[in-house]
Amino acid sequence: MQIIIGLKRLDVAKRRLAAHLAPDQRRQLMLTMLRAVASSAHQADLGPIALATSEPTGAALADELQLAVLSDGDLPWNQGLVHALGQVVPPPRTVMYLAGDLPLLTAAELAEFAAAAPPVGVCIARARDGGTNALVVTPSDAFHPLFGHPRSSEVHRDSARQLGLPCRVIDLRGLALDVDTIEDARDADVIPAQLIGRGPAPARG
């Protein structure tokens, strides 16, 4: 199984938190979560792991995290993941697309999620807002990801069914909680309590 963790450019990371955190704080939050996800993926030992990104520091970051690095072609999210998958040689039988902002993720949950995937088809890790935080696809070219759509877990499920692919939807705590809002950050306990409810620090200069 090839695991691909997508990473957007860090200068636009977590813009929905801009009312609460300064750009440097949002960047550090994203890096902290990414390091936690990479660590859990390594511990799960499911197969090679790669970072798909156009972040200028992506190669150095991947080296730090002991990940391969794949270019996402600076394409929109889903197209970028497919572009990255196309660079894996030889093409993997199975791919897992994994979000990088899952601070509560554990290796045990990743292993459970992978084991739940059908031998052929799609397995969806549902976010608590109905989105999708991970996707397993076998064979890897049978289905393209559709992250970012409202309630994308349902969009993924319906698309798989239309293609005649078996599909399972899985709910696991660490895979369900991605951090997009200040409420998510509070529930994941990833932002110091004194910062919650406050605006970003004023710019210096």
WOFENRA-V664671 format. One record per pair of residues at least 4 apart in sequence whose C-alpha atoms are under 7 Angstrom apart, sorted by the first residue. I is the first residue (numbers start at 1). J is the second residue. D is the distance in Angstrom with one decimal. If there is no record, write none. Layout:
BEGIN
I:J:D
I:J:D
END
This chain:
BEGIN
1:46:6.2
1:47:5.0
1:92:6.6
1:93:6.8
1:94:4.8
1:95:5.5
1:96:7.0
2:47:5.7
2:48:5.3
2:49:6.1
2:92:6.2
2:94:6.3
2:95:4.7
2:96:6.1
3:47:6.9
3:48:6.2
3:49:4.6
3:50:6.2
3:95:5.8
3:96:4.7
3:97:6.0
3:98:6.9
4:49:5.9
4:50:5.0
4:51:5.8
4:52:6.4
4:96:6.1
4:97:5.0
4:98:6.1
5:50:6.2
5:51:4.9
5:52:6.0
5:97:6.0
5:98:4.9
5:99:5.8
5:100:6.0
6:51:5.9
6:52:4.8
6:53:6.1
6:81:6.9
6:98:6.9
6:99:6.3
6:100:6.5
7:51:6.9
7:52:6.1
7:53:5.1
7:100:6.7
8:13:6.8
8:53:6.1
8:54:6.9
8:55:6.5
9:13:6.5
9:54:6.3
9:55:4.4
10:27:5.7
10:55:6.5
11:27:6.9
13:26:6.2
13:27:6.0
13:30:6.7
14:26:6.0
14:180:6.5
16:180:6.3
16:181:6.2
17:21:6.0
17:181:6.1
17:182:6.4
18:22:6.3
19:199:5.3
19:200:6.3
20:196:6.8
20:197:6.5
20:198:5.5
20:199:4.3
20:200:5.0
21:25:5.7
21:26:6.0
21:199:6.3
21:200:4.3
22:26:6.3
22:200:4.5
22:201:5.9
23:27:6.1
24:28:6.2
25:29:6.1
26:30:6.2
27:31:6.3
28:32:6.1
29:33:6.3
30:34:6.1
30:101:6.5
31:35:6.1
32:36:6.4
33:37:6.3
33:100:6.5
33:101:5.1
33:102:6.2
33:103:5.1
34:38:6.1
34:100:4.8
34:101:6.0
35:39:6.1
35:65:6.9
36:40:6.3
36:103:6.2
37:41:6.1
37:100:6.0
37:102:6.3
37:103:6.9
37:105:6.5
38:42:6.2
38:65:6.7
39:43:6.2
40:44:6.1
40:105:6.8
40:106:5.5
40:107:4.5
41:45:6.6
41:107:6.1
43:107:5.6
44:107:4.6
44:108:6.6
44:110:6.4
44:111:5.8
49:67:5.6
49:68:6.4
50:67:5.1
50:68:4.4
50:69:5.3
50:70:6.6
51:62:6.4
51:67:6.4
51:68:6.2
51:69:4.8
51:70:5.9
52:69:6.1
52:70:4.7
52:71:5.5
52:72:5.4
52:81:6.7
52:84:5.9
53:58:6.4
53:70:6.5
53:71:5.3
53:72:5.1
54:58:6.8
54:71:5.9
54:72:6.0
54:73:6.7
54:74:5.4
57:61:6.1
58:62:5.9
59:63:6.2
59:69:6.1
60:64:6.2
61:65:6.3
62:66:5.9
62:67:4.8
62:68:6.2
62:69:5.9
63:67:6.0
70:84:5.4
70:87:7.0
71:84:5.7
72:80:4.1
72:81:6.0
72:83:5.7
72:84:5.1
73:80:6.0
73:83:6.7
74:80:6.7
75:79:5.9
75:80:4.8
76:80:5.7
77:81:6.4
78:82:6.4
78:145:5.8
78:146:6.2
78:147:6.4
79:83:6.0
80:84:6.1
81:85:6.2
82:86:6.3
82:144:6.9
83:87:7.0
92:140:6.4
93:138:6.2
93:139:5.2
93:140:5.6
94:137:5.7
94:138:4.6
94:139:5.4
94:140:4.8
95:136:5.7
95:137:5.4
95:138:6.8
95:140:5.2
96:134:6.8
96:135:5.4
96:136:4.3
96:137:6.5
97:134:5.4
97:135:5.1
97:136:6.5
98:133:6.3
98:134:4.5
98:135:6.7
99:133:5.3
99:134:6.1
101:178:5.4
101:179:6.0
102:174:6.6
102:175:6.5
102:177:6.1
102:178:4.8
102:179:6.9
103:188:6.7
104:174:4.5
104:188:6.8
105:109:6.9
105:174:4.0
105:175:5.8
106:110:6.5
106:174:6.5
107:111:6.2
108:112:6.1
109:113:6.0
109:172:6.8
110:114:6.1
111:115:6.1
112:116:6.2
113:117:6.7
117:122:6.6
117:123:5.0
117:136:6.6
117:168:6.9
118:122:6.7
118:123:7.0
118:166:6.9
119:138:6.8
120:138:5.0
120:139:6.4
120:166:6.8
121:137:5.9
121:138:5.3
121:165:4.9
121:166:4.7
121:167:5.8
122:135:7.0
122:136:5.6
122:137:4.7
122:138:6.6
122:160:6.9
122:165:6.8
122:166:6.3
122:167:4.7
122:168:6.5
123:135:5.7
123:136:5.0
123:137:6.7
123:167:5.6
123:168:4.8
123:169:5.9
124:132:6.6
124:134:6.1
124:135:4.8
124:136:6.7
124:153:6.5
124:168:6.2
124:169:4.7
124:170:5.9
125:132:5.8
125:133:5.6
125:134:5.0
125:135:6.2
125:169:6.1
125:170:4.9
125:171:6.1
125:175:6.3
125:176:7.0
126:130:6.0
126:131:5.9
126:132:4.8
126:133:6.2
126:153:5.7
126:169:6.5
126:170:6.0
126:171:5.6
126:176:5.8
127:131:4.8
127:132:5.2
127:133:5.8
127:175:6.8
127:176:4.0
127:177:6.1
128:176:5.2
128:177:6.3
129:151:7.0
130:151:4.4
130:152:6.5
130:153:5.8
131:150:6.6
131:151:4.5
131:152:4.6
131:153:5.1
132:147:6.5
132:152:5.7
132:153:5.0
133:175:6.2
133:176:6.7
137:143:6.6
138:142:6.7
146:152:6.7
146:156:6.4
147:152:6.1
148:152:6.5
151:155:6.7
152:156:5.9
153:157:6.1
154:158:6.0
155:159:6.0
156:160:6.1
157:161:6.3
157:167:6.4
158:162:6.2
159:163:6.4
160:164:6.3
160:165:5.1
160:167:6.5
161:165:5.5
161:166:6.8
171:176:6.6
172:176:5.8
173:177:6.6
178:184:6.9
179:184:5.0
179:185:5.6
180:184:6.3
181:185:6.4
182:186:6.1
183:187:6.1
184:188:6.1
185:189:5.9
185:190:5.5
185:191:6.1
186:190:6.7
186:191:6.7
191:195:6.8
END
